[in-house]
Amino acid sequence: MAKGFKQGFFILCLLFVLTACRGPAFLPGSGTNSDGRITMTLWYWNRALDDRLLAQVERRFPHVRFQVLKIGGGYDAKLRTSLAGHANIPDIVAINANIATYFPDADQFADLRLLGAGRISQAYLDWKWQQGIAPGGRVIALPMDTGPTALFYRADLFKRAGLPSDPVAVAARLKTWDDYLQAGVRMRQATGGRVHMFDNINNVFTQIMGQSRQQYFDAANHYIGDRAEVRRAWNYAARVHQLDLSAKATSYSTDWSAAISTSSIASFVGAVWMKHRLKDAGPETAGLWRVVPAPGGPGSAGGSFLAVTAASPHPQLAFAIASWLMSAHNQLTAYLDTGLYPSTRASLDSPQLQRPEAFFGGQVTTKIFSQVAANIQPVPNSPDADVVQNVLQRELTLIEMQNMNAQTAWSVAQQQIQRELSH
């Protein structure tokens, strides 16, 4: 067992012992059953957590009756409704990458610093841990999975276009987004426009922003989304459209799946969990895809969190359960079971993560994703980031689908953002 696993396991065992010795928090009372067990509840959405691990909670915590609710569509709306109404609130909740939108209601969640979070914080990637800290320093959630990004590409299509196809050569050739655009022009010319280097320009913009050291707001929550970093990502996305390098296949749509299946898309930058999306969309392309570091450097897209609500009558027990679920050993198990990429340092270092993947020609793609995850830098987050992102994405769609002028779309977007932020 690796040193990191031993340390993490010792910390969680100590936490559990200390928790069990607290006494009053575990006496029969609210949420206690006739058999003396305490009922604990957890909400999550499909694939947010490993169901096999959830089924082990009662064995690990024999004094607990563990009830989980897997919510389909509208997860955020249901959780926010419960929090706002102060009714039917679970003890533990999953929160998606939009965790900053919960910062204005940070008092609805237990401050994990008071429950022992400081003893385990170093087990996690620093940038991921920082994302769960609300303004004022309240730690409202533990890191779950991460979304390090890389370049997915079809080796056969690259070779057909006269581009390098070996991962080492591709990584050397496509170091910057300028390099990537030039290769895109080569792909279009070599295939008569039948194969596109990019899936859609919204994804180009999103992935460049995911690599940026500045997002839409600074550390003081001042809007900076009209400045150079964002404009640079916008210009690259617009350039992809102007050069006709995009398949115009909207992410997560049936059109995207069809474009993958029919070999209309030669590459895209995406998060680690896009491996499963690729396998579902194009099983017949198995063995043809490869992965290399993305042009422009390390980036992140997505990743979830696990929080203890302030309404829980047993916050220390809820934290012990959440900590166990998010331990290094269990994060590794969750990846092997469901593909949830770990946020714990020891998990990323585990030899079990280093397995060749037939779909990617025998590559060990986790070497790339783990290296990216280790080098992502924390950036300021804001509750209004989604507002800005949504406006910019709408205007980019108009550029791609209706050929709207890029400068006009930028001006319209900035005006709309200012209106929405002033409400």
WOPE-V734253 format. One record per residue. N is the residue number from 1. PSI is psi in whole degrees, -180 to 180 (none if undefined). BURIAL is I if it has 16 or more other ideal C-beta (glycine too) atoms within 10 Angstrom, else O. Layout:
N,PSI,BURIAL  N,PSI,BURIAL
This chain:
1,132,O  2,155,I  3,-42,O  4,-38,I  5,-42,I  6,-43,O  7,-44,O  8,-41,I  9,-40,I  10,-43,O  11,-43,I  12,-37,I  13,-43,O  14,-43,O  15,-41,I  16,-42,I  17,-45,O  18,-40,O  19,-45,I  20,-24,O  21,-2,O  22,-28,O  23,-87,O  24,-35,O  25,-18,O  26,5,I  27,152,O  28,141,O  29,-139,O  30,127,O  31,8,I  32,135,I  33,170,O  34,-23,O  35,6,O  36,-6,O  37,150,I  38,129,I  39,126,O  40,140,I  41,149,I  42,137,I  43,142,I  44,171,I  45,167,I  46,130,O  47,4,I  48,-30,I  49,160,I  50,113,I  51,-32,O  52,-35,O  53,-40,I  54,-35,I  55,-14,O  56,-6,O  57,-45,I  58,-29,O  59,-36,O  60,-32,I  61,79,I  62,-17,O  63,9,O  64,137,I  65,110,I  66,121,I  67,123,O  68,146,I  69,116,O  70,114,I  71,134,I  72,-122,O  73,153,O  74,30,O  75,-51,I  76,-44,O  77,-42,O  78,-43,I  79,-45,I  80,-37,O  81,-43,O  82,-44,I  83,-43,I  84,-35,O  85,-5,O  86,42,O  87,146,O  88,40,O  89,127,I  90,169,I  91,-39,I  92,138,I  93,144,I  94,144,I  95,137,I  96,-170,I  97,-15,I  98,32,I  99,-31,I  100,-26,I  101,-13,I  102,-5,I  103,-40,I  104,-21,O  105,34,O  106,-28,I  107,-7,O  108,-6,I  109,147,I  110,142,I  111,108,I  112,-15,I  113,-34,O  114,-10,O  115,-2,I  116,14,I  117,-31,I  118,-26,O  119,-17,O  120,-1,I  121,-35,I  122,-12,O  123,-17,I  124,158,I  125,133,I  126,-45,O  127,-34,I  128,-41,I  129,-42,I  130,-31,I  131,-22,I  132,8,I  133,119,I  134,161,I  135,137,I  136,-11,O  137,0,O  138,124,I  139,110,I  140,-7,I  141,154,I  142,146,I  143,140,I  144,-114,I  145,168,I  146,168,I  147,58,I  148,145,I  149,158,I  150,174,I  151,119,I  152,131,I  153,154,I  154,111,I  155,-38,I  156,-39,I  157,-36,I  158,-44,I  159,-41,O  160,-31,I  161,3,I  162,18,O  163,161,I  164,147,I  165,-21,I  166,137,O  167,-42,I  168,-44,O  169,-38,O  170,-45,I  171,-38,I  172,-34,O  173,-36,I  174,69,I  175,-30,O  176,168,O  177,-27,I  178,-44,O  179,-43,O  180,-43,I  181,-41,I  182,-40,I  183,-34,I  184,-39,I  185,-42,O  186,-41,O  187,-44,I  188,-43,I  189,-41,O  190,-25,I  191,9,I  192,29,O  193,5,O  194,-26,O  195,133,I  196,141,I  197,-27,I  198,149,I  199,-46,I  200,158,I  201,-23,I  202,-40,I  203,-38,I  204,-50,I  205,-48,I  206,-42,I  207,-36,I  208,-41,I  209,-34,I  210,-17,I  211,-10,I  212,148,I  213,-16,O  214,136,I  215,-131,I  216,-14,I  217,148,I  218,-176,O  219,-23,O  220,10,O  221,30,O  222,137,O  223,126,I  224,20,O  225,2,I  226,13,O  227,-172,O  228,-42,O  229,-46,I  230,-40,I  231,-36,O  232,-46,O  233,-40,I  234,-45,I  235,-39,I  236,-44,I  237,-44,I  238,-37,I  239,-39,I  240,-41,I  241,-46,I  242,-34,O  243,0,O  244,50,O  245,1,I  246,143,I  247,-7,I  248,36,I  249,108,I  250,133,I  251,139,O  252,10,O  253,167,O  254,-29,O  255,-39,I  256,-45,I  257,-42,I  258,-40,O  259,-35,I  260,-45,I  261,-35,O  262,9,O  263,36,I  264,-14,I  265,124,I  266,-22,I  267,168,I  268,155,I  269,130,I  270,169,I  271,166,I  272,-34,I  273,-5,I  274,-12,I  275,-44,I  276,-37,O  277,-42,I  278,-46,I  279,-37,I  280,-39,O  281,-36,I  282,64,I  283,-27,O  284,-10,O  285,11,I  286,136,O  287,-11,O  288,-21,I  289,151,I  290,166,I  291,135,I  292,164,I  293,142,I  294,145,I  295,138,I  296,-13,I  297,-177,I  298,143,I  299,167,I  300,145,I  301,104,I  302,-174,I  303,142,I  304,180,I  305,163,I  306,124,I  307,155,I  308,128,I  309,152,I  310,-18,I  311,-13,I  312,128,I  313,-11,O  314,65,I  315,-35,I  316,-39,I  317,-42,I  318,-41,I  319,-39,I  320,-41,I  321,-47,I  322,-41,I  323,-39,I  324,-45,I  325,-35,I  326,17,I  327,162,I  328,-43,I  329,-45,I  330,-30,I  331,-37,I  332,-43,I  333,-43,I  334,-36,I  335,-45,I  336,-31,O  337,-45,O  338,-5,I  339,12,O  340,114,I  341,132,I  342,158,I  343,-1,I  344,140,I  345,-43,I  346,-35,I  347,-44,I  348,-26,I  349,-5,I  350,135,I  351,-27,O  352,-19,O  353,-20,I  354,73,O  355,133,O  356,146,O  357,118,I  358,-36,O  359,-29,I  360,37,I  361,27,I  362,5,O  363,150,I  364,85,O  365,-24,I  366,-25,I  367,-40,O  368,-49,I  369,-37,I  370,-38,I  371,-41,O  372,-49,I  373,-38,I  374,-17,O  375,7,O  376,139,I  377,142,O  378,144,O  379,152,I  380,141,I  381,155,I  382,147,I  383,-21,I  384,5,I  385,-39,I  386,-33,O  387,-48,I  388,-48,I  389,-44,I  390,-41,O  391,-47,I  392,-39,I  393,-38,O  394,-43,O  395,-36,I  396,-37,I  397,-38,I  398,-34,I  399,-48,I  400,-42,I  401,-26,O  402,8,O  403,35,O  404,143,I  405,131,O  406,-39,I  407,-41,O  408,-44,O  409,-39,I  410,-46,I  411,-44,O  412,-43,I  413,-45,I  414,-38,I  415,-43,O  416,-39,I  417,-44,I  418,-39,O  419,-45,O  420,-36,O  421,-22,I  422,-9,O  423,none,O
